[in-house]
Amino acid sequence: MDITVRFAEFNELQRINEIREQVNDLHVSGRPDIFRPGFVTELRQRIYECFDSEECRIIAAFCGETLCGFASVQYVNKPQSPYNLERKIYQVEEIGVDKAYRRKGAGGAMIEFMKRDARKKGFDRIELDMWEFNESALKFYHSAGFSEYRRYMELNMNGYPTVQNAHRFLSEAVKCNPGPWGDHSVVVAKCAKAIAAHCPDMNEEKAYVLGLLHDIGRRFGVSHLRHVYDGYSYMKSLGYPDAARICITHSFPNKIIDDYVGNTDVTDEQKKFIEEKLSSCIYDDYDRLIQLCDAIGMPYGAVPIEVRMNDVKRRYGFYPQEKWNKNIALKGYFEVKAGMNIESLTADITANKDD
């Protein structure tokens, strides 16, 4: 396919906004705790503002006759400051390729066009920034010759997201991989909150959020043991260590990886990683609570613990006796801690939003 690149014309900006909306959706999916959902008016207008600015240009890539990619670049002249020398920077503000035309060379062609434009205008460096979740973009930039020279880092002080952001994470994940696991996660969260509310030393909001996110690794596709590894990696990458920890611990009340009910669809290296995390982890009551709630939460609502474990046994053909016994012990532990029968605390819980 022939690819050509040139500066965009005004009548092409609407088409470019269609591609920009795809890029925005990617960022919302990757960091729903930061990016606003929807392609809002201010974002649409930004491309027109850039087009009208003398310090900004819009680049368009064409796959055949179709406008398939774009980039917006800024010509930045930074004066000397107490910290930095005077600098001229060819700044890539946005870049994207229509999802139907990716990996056909449009991105690389735009980079080459930028190099020629930058040299022509007297710039000796091209800069851009990106988000850590976008691994495919990082590989592309490396292949195009870019290298890192600065990093932004974050430390989430709570170790888990807000309730609002946790719901956004789950909603985006279910869109990526629809299935009953989403409703199951809501039920687990509600059970955890109901039980934690009767335990004076527990935070019911934290319990709820950890319940919502315990299976978040399923956003990456249908999987078994791998969802434990994927969930940990995802939450860790977002800066939520407590949520990451629950993604691993919720499936292993006895810390025995062979107790997992399902396929071992991980590499040897990933399996070793899970085993090492379990071995080094000292369980607290949030780990135990989500383990219990995972053992009583069906997609349609909370059930007696034996019903849930028998359902798993029926679907997979087995259920480790030691894991069964441990879950029963967890139920007794929280009944003493909460001072109430678990079935009574969770009897009316369903996945309905109006509960």
FIBA-816819 format. One record per residue (C-alpha): x, y, z. Coordinates in nm, 4 decimals, always signed. Layout:
REM FIBA-816819
[site [X,Y,Z]]
...
***
This chain:
REM FIBA-816819
[site [+0.0000,+0.0000,+0.0000]]
[site [+0.1350,+0.3411,-0.0993]]
[site [+0.1731,+0.5820,+0.1914]]
[site [+0.2121,+0.9552,+0.1459]]
[site [+0.2524,+1.2251,+0.4088]]
[site [+0.1947,+1.6001,+0.3881]]
[site [+0.0614,+1.8864,+0.5958]]
[site [-0.3146,+1.8638,+0.6503]]
[site [-0.5703,+2.0932,+0.4936]]
[site [-0.8610,+2.2511,+0.6808]]
[site [-1.1258,+2.0301,+0.5204]]
[site [-0.9425,+1.7211,+0.6517]]
[site [-0.9614,+1.8135,+1.0195]]
[site [-1.2985,+1.6437,+1.0732]]
[site [-1.1521,+1.3138,+0.9523]]
[site [-0.8483,+1.3686,+1.1734]]
[site [-1.0807,+1.4141,+1.4716]]
[site [-1.2253,+1.0695,+1.4008]]
[site [-0.8782,+0.9228,+1.4476]]
[site [-0.8112,+1.1428,+1.7505]]
[site [-1.1261,+1.0005,+1.9104]]
[site [-0.9818,+0.6499,+1.8742]]
[site [-0.6612,+0.7674,+2.0427]]
[site [-0.8616,+0.9278,+2.3223]]
[site [-1.0596,+0.6067,+2.3781]]
[site [-0.7302,+0.4183,+2.4075]]
[site [-0.6134,+0.6553,+2.6806]]
[site [-0.9456,+0.6365,+2.8662]]
[site [-0.9226,+0.2581,+2.8596]]
[site [-0.5617,+0.2602,+2.9793]]
[site [-0.5992,+0.5178,+3.2570]]
[site [-0.9687,+0.5684,+3.3366]]
[site [-0.8632,+0.7258,+3.6641]]
[site [-0.7082,+1.0167,+3.4721]]
[site [-0.8704,+1.0607,+3.1306]]
[site [-1.2255,+1.1852,+3.0825]]
[site [-1.4530,+0.9487,+2.8895]]
[site [-1.6004,+1.0783,+2.5671]]
[site [-1.4484,+1.2975,+2.2991]]
[site [-1.5554,+1.6296,+2.4470]]
[site [-1.5944,+1.9585,+2.2613]]
[site [-1.2701,+2.1018,+2.3970]]
[site [-1.0769,+1.8083,+2.2516]]
[site [-1.2476,+1.8410,+1.9135]]
[site [-1.1722,+2.2113,+1.9034]]
[site [-0.8050,+2.1649,+1.9899]]
[site [-0.7167,+2.0463,+1.6380]]
[site [-0.8632,+2.3651,+1.4884]]
[site [-0.6725,+2.5810,+1.7348]]
[site [-0.3513,+2.4051,+1.6402]]
[site [-0.4263,+2.4478,+1.2699]]
[site [-0.4660,+2.8243,+1.3173]]
[site [-0.1480,+2.8635,+1.5238]]
[site [+0.1828,+2.9679,+1.3707]]
[site [+0.3674,+2.7516,+1.6252]]
[site [+0.1750,+2.4330,+1.5447]]
[site [+0.1257,+2.2203,+1.2336]]
[site [-0.0972,+1.9241,+1.1530]]
[site [+0.0513,+1.6353,+0.9576]]
[site [-0.1657,+1.3891,+0.7641]]
[site [-0.0750,+1.0398,+0.6410]]
[site [-0.2598,+0.8728,+0.3546]]
[site [-0.2886,+0.5017,+0.2873]]
[site [-0.3735,+0.5149,-0.0798]]
[site [-0.6478,+0.7773,-0.0992]]
[site [-0.7588,+0.7388,+0.2646]]
[site [-0.6440,+0.9729,+0.5393]]
[site [-0.5248,+0.7080,+0.7833]]
[site [-0.3038,+0.8901,+1.0338]]
[site [-0.2205,+1.2280,+1.1789]]
[site [+0.0214,+1.4091,+1.4035]]
[site [+0.0146,+1.7533,+1.5588]]
[site [+0.3520,+1.9124,+1.6239]]
[site [+0.4602,+2.2296,+1.7979]]
[site [+0.7626,+2.4459,+1.7290]]
[site [+0.8802,+2.5261,+2.0804]]
[site [+1.1450,+2.7823,+2.1721]]
[site [+1.2217,+2.7700,+2.5426]]
[site [+1.4236,+3.0607,+2.6821]]
[site [+1.7024,+3.0072,+2.9296]]
[site [+1.5851,+2.9608,+3.2888]]
[site [+1.7591,+2.9201,+3.6251]]
[site [+1.7469,+2.5452,+3.5601]]
[site [+1.7762,+2.4994,+3.1830]]
[site [+1.9664,+2.6322,+2.8875]]
[site [+1.7790,+2.7861,+2.5953]]
[site [+1.6284,+2.5060,+2.3884]]
[site [+1.4518,+2.4600,+2.0561]]
[site [+1.2234,+2.1572,+2.0546]]
[site [+1.0175,+1.9987,+1.7790]]
[site [+0.7406,+1.8691,+2.0054]]
[site [+0.5011,+1.5932,+1.8970]]
[site [+0.1809,+1.6804,+2.0796]]
[site [-0.0365,+1.4025,+1.9355]]
[site [+0.0090,+1.1167,+1.6905]]
[site [-0.2261,+0.8394,+1.5875]]
[site [-0.3178,+0.5961,+1.3118]]
[site [-0.6667,+0.4696,+1.2369]]
[site [-0.7012,+0.1221,+1.3901]]
[site [-0.7926,-0.0218,+1.0491]]
[site [-0.4573,+0.0898,+0.9040]]
[site [-0.2108,+0.0233,+1.1845]]
[site [+0.1161,-0.1637,+1.1244]]
[site [+0.1173,-0.0675,+0.7571]]
[site [+0.3919,+0.1944,+0.7817]]
[site [+0.1923,+0.5144,+0.8296]]
[site [+0.3421,+0.5894,+1.1725]]
[site [+0.6977,+0.5441,+1.0493]]
[site [+0.6295,+0.7571,+0.7426]]
[site [+0.5055,+1.0414,+0.9617]]
[site [+0.8185,+1.0216,+1.1782]]
[site [+1.0362,+1.0486,+0.8670]]
[site [+0.8310,+1.3491,+0.7519]]
[site [+0.8829,+1.5108,+1.0936]]
[site [+1.2583,+1.4571,+1.0711]]
[site [+1.2729,+1.6394,+0.7375]]
[site [+1.0507,+1.9207,+0.8632]]
[site [+1.2504,+1.9555,+1.1864]]
[site [+1.5821,+1.9810,+1.0005]]
[site [+1.4378,+2.2330,+0.7569]]
[site [+1.3251,+2.4559,+1.0437]]
[site [+1.6499,+2.4304,+1.2346]]
[site [+1.5513,+2.1879,+1.5125]]
[site [+1.8045,+1.9299,+1.6216]]
[site [+1.5737,+1.7149,+1.8349]]
[site [+1.2206,+1.5771,+1.8271]]
[site [+1.0489,+1.5111,+2.1582]]
[site [+0.7259,+1.3446,+2.2659]]
[site [+0.5762,+1.1945,+2.5791]]
[site [+0.3674,+0.8825,+2.6272]]
[site [+0.1895,+0.6784,+2.8934]]
[site [+0.3442,+0.3682,+3.0472]]
[site [+0.0395,+0.1489,+2.9769]]
[site [+0.0818,+0.1951,+2.5995]]
[site [+0.3422,-0.0747,+2.5431]]
[site [+0.2828,-0.0994,+2.1680]]
[site [+0.3526,+0.2736,+2.1303]]
[site [+0.6748,+0.2372,+2.3302]]
[site [+0.7949,-0.0399,+2.0997]]
[site [+0.7143,+0.1731,+1.7968]]
[site [+0.8994,+0.4783,+1.9289]]
[site [+1.2034,+0.2676,+2.0152]]
[site [+1.2027,+0.1189,+1.6657]]
[site [+1.1842,+0.4735,+1.5234]]
[site [+1.4965,+0.5714,+1.7168]]
[site [+1.3508,+0.7476,+2.0210]]
[site [+1.4982,+0.6907,+2.3662]]
[site [+1.3929,+0.7909,+2.7164]]
[site [+1.5641,+1.0792,+2.8919]]
[site [+1.3132,+1.1649,+3.1654]]
[site [+1.0411,+0.9839,+3.3632]]
[site [+0.7355,+1.0857,+3.5610]]
[site [+0.6603,+0.8607,+3.8572]]
[site [+0.3666,+0.8315,+4.0949]]
[site [+0.2976,+0.6897,+4.4393]]
[site [-0.0637,+0.6274,+4.5339]]
[site [-0.0884,+0.6896,+4.9065]]
[site [-0.3913,+0.4660,+4.9658]]
[site [-0.2693,+0.1665,+4.7685]]
[site [-0.6073,+0.1369,+4.5971]]
[site [-0.8227,+0.3656,+4.3793]]
[site [-1.1360,+0.5545,+4.4765]]
[site [-1.4737,+0.3859,+4.4457]]
[site [-1.5524,+0.5962,+4.1391]]
[site [-1.2297,+0.5038,+3.9641]]
[site [-1.2617,+0.1381,+4.0620]]
[site [-1.6027,+0.1295,+3.8928]]
[site [-1.4496,+0.2915,+3.5853]]
[site [-1.1692,+0.0337,+3.5797]]
[site [-1.4219,-0.2491,+3.6022]]
[site [-1.6548,-0.0970,+3.3411]]
[site [-1.3705,-0.0561,+3.0923]]
[site [-1.2479,-0.4085,+3.1653]]
[site [-1.5882,-0.5671,+3.1021]]
[site [-1.6044,-0.3818,+2.7693]]
[site [-1.2702,-0.5395,+2.6784]]
[site [-1.3799,-0.8891,+2.7832]]
[site [-1.7567,-0.9178,+2.8422]]
[site [-1.8749,-1.1941,+3.0712]]
[site [-2.0424,-1.2843,+3.4013]]
[site [-1.7160,-1.2139,+3.5853]]
[site [-1.8131,-0.8456,+3.5942]]
[site [-2.1327,-0.9083,+3.7916]]
[site [-1.9438,-1.1562,+4.0104]]
[site [-1.6963,-0.8797,+4.0955]]
[site [-1.9787,-0.6446,+4.1944]]
[site [-2.1316,-0.9112,+4.4193]]
[site [-1.7958,-0.9816,+4.5841]]
[site [-1.7502,-0.6078,+4.6442]]
[site [-2.0932,-0.5700,+4.8026]]
[site [-2.0386,-0.8733,+5.0254]]
[site [-1.7002,-0.7391,+5.1350]]
[site [-1.8480,-0.4005,+5.2180]]
[site [-2.1396,-0.5517,+5.4128]]
[site [-1.9094,-0.7694,+5.6233]]
[site [-1.6430,-0.4994,+5.6750]]
[site [-1.9136,-0.2599,+5.7990]]
[site [-1.9576,-0.4890,+6.1022]]
[site [-1.5834,-0.5199,+6.1704]]
[site [-1.4682,-0.2138,+6.3683]]
[site [-1.1066,-0.2296,+6.2503]]
[site [-1.1875,-0.2554,+5.8775]]
[site [-1.2545,+0.0119,+5.6154]]
[site [-1.5681,-0.0803,+5.4224]]
[site [-1.4771,+0.1427,+5.1251]]
[site [-1.1392,-0.0281,+5.0909]]
[site [-1.3049,-0.3688,+5.1178]]
[site [-1.5541,-0.2701,+4.8461]]
[site [-1.2870,-0.1435,+4.6061]]
[site [-1.0670,-0.4499,+4.6526]]
[site [-1.3685,-0.6702,+4.5869]]
[site [-1.4476,-0.4827,+4.2651]]
[site [-1.0941,-0.5264,+4.1363]]
[site [-0.9971,-0.8756,+4.2511]]
[site [-1.0651,-1.0253,+3.9044]]
[site [-0.9595,-0.7205,+3.6991]]
[site [-0.6988,-0.9313,+3.5192]]
[site [-0.9836,-1.0787,+3.3160]]
[site [-0.9972,-0.7559,+3.1155]]
[site [-0.7156,-0.9007,+2.9024]]
[site [-0.9177,-1.1947,+2.7725]]
[site [-1.0584,-1.5304,+2.8727]]
[site [-0.8050,-1.6899,+3.1053]]
[site [-0.7632,-1.9018,+3.4158]]
[site [-0.4563,-1.8701,+3.6376]]
[site [-0.3238,-1.6005,+3.4057]]
[site [-0.5871,-1.3521,+3.5240]]
[site [-0.4115,-1.3529,+3.8617]]
[site [-0.0816,-1.2508,+3.7028]]
[site [-0.2410,-1.0031,+3.4598]]
[site [-0.4437,-0.8371,+3.7341]]
[site [-0.1400,-0.7928,+3.9557]]
[site [+0.0664,-0.6485,+3.6713]]
[site [-0.2103,-0.4104,+3.5654]]
[site [-0.2861,-0.2706,+3.9097]]
[site [+0.0846,-0.2458,+3.9912]]
[site [+0.1449,-0.0482,+3.6726]]
[site [-0.1243,+0.1983,+3.7780]]
[site [+0.0320,+0.2500,+4.1203]]
[site [-0.2172,+0.0539,+4.3351]]
[site [-0.0144,-0.2038,+4.5325]]
[site [-0.2999,-0.3081,+4.7645]]
[site [-0.5289,-0.3808,+4.4698]]
[site [-0.2446,-0.5608,+4.2906]]
[site [-0.1871,-0.7807,+4.5947]]
[site [-0.5547,-0.8835,+4.6105]]
[site [-0.5425,-0.9869,+4.2454]]
[site [-0.2984,-1.2598,+4.3513]]
[site [-0.4086,-1.3506,+4.7034]]
[site [-0.7837,-1.3869,+4.6401]]
[site [-0.7422,-1.7279,+4.4762]]
[site [-0.5112,-1.8857,+4.7327]]
[site [-0.6395,-1.8987,+5.0924]]
[site [-0.3715,-2.1598,+5.1711]]
[site [-0.0969,-1.9949,+4.9605]]
[site [-0.0787,-2.3135,+4.7528]]
[site [-0.0681,-2.2428,+4.3809]]
[site [-0.1744,-2.5980,+4.2941]]
[site [-0.5036,-2.5292,+4.4757]]
[site [-0.6079,-2.3134,+4.1820]]
[site [-0.9210,-2.4535,+4.0189]]
[site [-0.8717,-2.4106,+3.6447]]
[site [-0.6035,-2.4270,+3.3799]]
[site [-0.2424,-2.3310,+3.4483]]
[site [-0.2238,-2.0944,+3.1505]]
[site [+0.0907,-1.9094,+3.2575]]
[site [+0.4572,-1.9450,+3.1687]]
[site [+0.6963,-2.1123,+3.4102]]
[site [+0.8405,-1.7694,+3.4871]]
[site [+0.4963,-1.6240,+3.5637]]
[site [+0.4069,-1.9221,+3.7811]]
[site [+0.7285,-1.8781,+3.9776]]
[site [+0.6500,-1.5085,+4.0194]]
[site [+0.3062,-1.5894,+4.1670]]
[site [+0.4545,-1.8509,+4.3991]]
[site [+0.7173,-1.6073,+4.5255]]
[site [+0.4572,-1.3381,+4.5887]]
[site [+0.2397,-1.5803,+4.7844]]
[site [+0.5351,-1.7079,+4.9861]]
[site [+0.6470,-1.3581,+5.0875]]
[site [+0.2984,-1.2224,+5.1590]]
[site [+0.1638,-1.2056,+5.5147]]
[site [-0.2138,-1.2175,+5.4780]]
[site [-0.4224,-0.9502,+5.6482]]
[site [-0.7975,-0.9381,+5.6985]]
[site [-0.8557,-0.7767,+5.3589]]
[site [-0.6881,-1.0712,+5.1870]]
[site [-0.8991,-1.3093,+5.3946]]
[site [-1.2194,-1.1126,+5.3394]]
[site [-1.1922,-1.1107,+4.9590]]
[site [-1.1058,-1.4828,+4.9654]]
[site [-1.4260,-1.5450,+5.1608]]
[site [-1.6400,-1.3192,+4.9429]]
[site [-1.4990,-1.4778,+4.6264]]
[site [-1.6226,-1.8086,+4.7724]]
[site [-1.9808,-1.6833,+4.8231]]
[site [-2.0272,-1.4532,+4.5228]]
[site [-2.2114,-1.5752,+4.2165]]
[site [-2.2812,-1.3406,+3.9218]]
[site [-2.6453,-1.3099,+4.0283]]
[site [-2.5871,-1.2634,+4.4008]]
[site [-2.4477,-1.3987,+4.7250]]
[site [-2.5095,-1.7662,+4.8075]]
[site [-2.4197,-2.0034,+5.0919]]
[site [-2.0526,-2.0907,+5.0671]]
[site [-2.1167,-2.4608,+4.9969]]
[site [-2.3388,-2.3692,+4.7003]]
[site [-2.0648,-2.1599,+4.5404]]
[site [-1.7895,-2.4170,+4.5974]]
[site [-2.0085,-2.6995,+4.4671]]
[site [-2.0811,-2.4904,+4.1568]]
[site [-1.7067,-2.4578,+4.0924]]
[site [-1.6615,-2.8303,+4.1577]]
[site [-1.9403,-2.9126,+3.9126]]
[site [-1.7903,-2.6927,+3.6373]]
[site [-1.4289,-2.8048,+3.6759]]
[site [-1.4708,-3.1560,+3.8124]]
[site [-1.2807,-3.1024,+4.1373]]
[site [-1.2291,-2.8711,+4.4332]]
[site [-0.9272,-2.9167,+4.6620]]
[site [-1.0413,-3.0329,+5.0060]]
[site [-0.7841,-2.8169,+5.1873]]
[site [-0.9114,-2.5082,+5.0053]]
[site [-1.2710,-2.6072,+5.0857]]
[site [-1.1857,-2.6443,+5.4533]]
[site [-0.9982,-2.3134,+5.4609]]
[site [-1.2925,-2.1253,+5.3092]]
[site [-1.5253,-2.2738,+5.5713]]
[site [-1.2772,-2.1619,+5.8391]]
[site [-1.2707,-1.8098,+5.6908]]
[site [-1.6476,-1.7957,+5.7129]]
[site [-1.6315,-1.8874,+6.0811]]
[site [-1.3532,-1.6343,+6.1418]]
[site [-1.5552,-1.3442,+6.0007]]
[site [-1.8747,-1.4513,+6.1725]]
[site [-1.6918,-1.4158,+6.5033]]
[site [-1.5269,-1.0897,+6.3956]]
[site [-1.8517,-0.9343,+6.2661]]
[site [-2.0696,-1.0860,+6.5368]]
[site [-2.3232,-1.2014,+6.2768]]
[site [-2.3997,-1.4939,+6.0506]]
[site [-2.2483,-1.4396,+5.7025]]
[site [-2.5627,-1.5562,+5.5234]]
[site [-2.7648,-1.2997,+5.7182]]
[site [-2.5241,-1.0205,+5.6274]]
[site [-2.5242,-1.1013,+5.2564]]
[site [-2.8680,-1.2549,+5.1991]]
[site [-3.0106,-0.9698,+4.9886]]
[site [-2.7005,-0.8885,+4.7861]]
[site [-2.7268,-0.9053,+4.4068]]
[site [-2.5351,-0.7466,+4.1201]]
[site [-2.8107,-0.4889,+4.0662]]
[site [-2.6929,-0.1283,+4.0894]]
[site [-2.9955,-0.0323,+4.2971]]
[site [-2.9132,-0.2625,+4.5912]]
***
